[in-house]
């Protein structure tokens, strides 16, 4: 049985994105949408995207957007990361990633309690 991996992205546009024309931005966004559809066959699913609510307690003011993904394996995570890199995403957006195997609250709290 494979474990589910979650991949969380948080990003904000870089000057290279802002400098693009609206048509260039739309073309890039359309390409990303096409890639998302293609990734479904590889066990990569988007759980949600959104604009960051900067009014929430402890919000990072440098984060504009977020996305959460679910993947079937570490290999899918590696492929996803390679695809994002190859797309040129990181030249257009300042991004922070978090990934790992999905666990229960009890499992993570036990790790926290015993490995802090």
Backbone torsions as a table, in degrees:
resi	resn	phi	psi	omega
1	UNK	NA	130.1	-179.2
2	UNK	-88.6	149.4	177.1
3	UNK	-88.4	146.9	175.9
4	UNK	-81.5	134.2	176.9
5	UNK	-107.6	136.5	174.0
6	UNK	-106.3	145.8	177.9
7	UNK	-132.7	121.2	-176.6
8	UNK	-115.9	127.4	179.4
9	UNK	-114.9	141.4	171.6
10	UNK	-134.4	130.9	-175.7
11	UNK	-149.7	165.1	173.5
12	UNK	-142.0	147.5	-178.7
13	UNK	-63.5	141.3	172.5
14	UNK	-91.1	167.1	176.0
15	UNK	-55.1	-31.3	179.7
16	UNK	-63.6	-32.6	177.2
17	UNK	-74.9	-45.3	-177.7
18	UNK	-61.9	-33.2	-178.9
19	UNK	-74.2	-16.6	179.4
20	UNK	-69.9	151.8	175.9
21	UNK	-73.3	160.5	175.9
22	UNK	-56.5	-36.6	178.7
23	UNK	-66.2	-39.3	177.6
24	UNK	-66.9	-39.4	177.6
25	UNK	-64.3	-44.0	179.7
26	UNK	-62.4	-42.5	-180.0
27	UNK	-62.5	-41.1	178.5
28	UNK	-66.1	-45.4	179.3
29	UNK	-60.3	-41.5	178.0
30	UNK	-63.2	-39.3	177.3
31	UNK	-64.1	-39.7	177.8
32	UNK	-64.4	-43.3	178.0
33	UNK	-59.8	-40.7	177.1
34	UNK	-63.5	-40.5	178.9
35	UNK	-65.8	-37.7	178.4
36	UNK	-60.9	-43.6	178.1
37	UNK	-61.7	-43.4	-178.7
38	UNK	-66.3	-31.9	-177.3
39	UNK	-69.2	-23.5	-178.7
40	UNK	-55.7	-36.7	-179.1
41	UNK	-66.8	-23.5	180.0
42	UNK	-94.4	14.1	177.9
43	UNK	78.2	27.5	179.0
44	UNK	-116.3	119.2	-176.9
45	UNK	-124.6	137.9	174.2
46	UNK	-85.9	129.4	178.1
47	UNK	-94.0	-21.3	177.8
48	UNK	167.0	150.3	174.3
49	UNK	-128.7	156.7	175.3
50	UNK	-168.6	169.0	171.1
51	UNK	-87.4	136.5	-177.0
52	UNK	-68.0	133.7	174.4
53	UNK	-86.8	100.7	-176.6
54	UNK	-77.1	-4.6	179.9
55	UNK	-88.2	-4.1	-179.4
56	UNK	-79.6	150.0	178.8
57	UNK	-53.7	136.8	175.6
58	UNK	63.6	24.6	177.4
59	UNK	-67.1	146.2	175.2
60	UNK	-87.8	113.1	-176.7
61	UNK	-66.6	-12.3	179.2
62	UNK	-85.9	-6.8	-177.6
63	UNK	-99.1	124.7	178.6
64	UNK	-101.5	-34.4	-174.7
65	UNK	-140.9	163.0	178.8
66	UNK	-146.5	159.3	173.2
67	UNK	-147.7	145.5	176.8
68	UNK	-124.6	130.0	-178.0
69	UNK	-122.1	153.3	172.8
70	UNK	-122.5	134.5	-177.4
71	UNK	-132.3	152.2	-174.7
72	UNK	-82.4	-15.6	-174.1
73	UNK	-160.2	165.8	174.4
74	UNK	-63.8	-32.4	177.7
75	UNK	-65.1	-38.6	177.0
76	UNK	-65.4	-38.7	176.6
77	UNK	-60.7	-46.2	-179.7
78	UNK	-61.7	-43.0	178.4
79	UNK	-64.5	-40.1	177.5
80	UNK	-60.9	-48.1	-179.3
81	UNK	-60.1	-41.8	178.6
82	UNK	-64.2	-40.4	179.1
83	UNK	-65.0	-41.5	178.2
84	UNK	-62.1	-46.1	179.4
85	UNK	-59.9	-47.0	-177.2
86	UNK	-65.3	-26.2	-178.5
87	UNK	-71.4	-16.5	-174.8
88	UNK	87.7	7.0	-177.2
89	UNK	-52.1	-44.9	-173.6
90	UNK	-71.2	-15.6	173.4
91	UNK	-81.9	-19.9	-177.2
92	UNK	-98.7	-23.8	-174.5
93	UNK	-136.2	139.1	170.2
94	UNK	-81.6	120.8	-171.0
95	UNK	-133.1	148.0	173.0
96	UNK	-125.5	133.4	-178.0
97	UNK	-116.9	148.4	171.0
98	UNK	-136.3	135.4	177.8
99	UNK	-147.3	158.6	176.9
100	UNK	169.5	172.6	178.3
101	UNK	-74.1	133.4	177.9
102	UNK	-66.3	130.6	-179.4
103	UNK	-130.0	169.7	176.9
104	UNK	-81.0	160.3	174.3
105	UNK	-56.2	-40.6	-179.2
106	UNK	-61.6	-40.1	179.4
107	UNK	-64.4	-44.9	-177.9
108	UNK	-69.7	-40.7	179.0
109	UNK	-65.3	-33.6	175.3
110	UNK	-65.2	-43.3	175.9
111	UNK	-59.4	-45.2	179.7
112	UNK	-61.4	-43.5	-177.3
113	UNK	-69.4	-32.0	-173.1
114	UNK	-103.1	-11.5	-176.1
115	UNK	-127.4	20.2	-176.0
116	UNK	-72.9	NA	NA
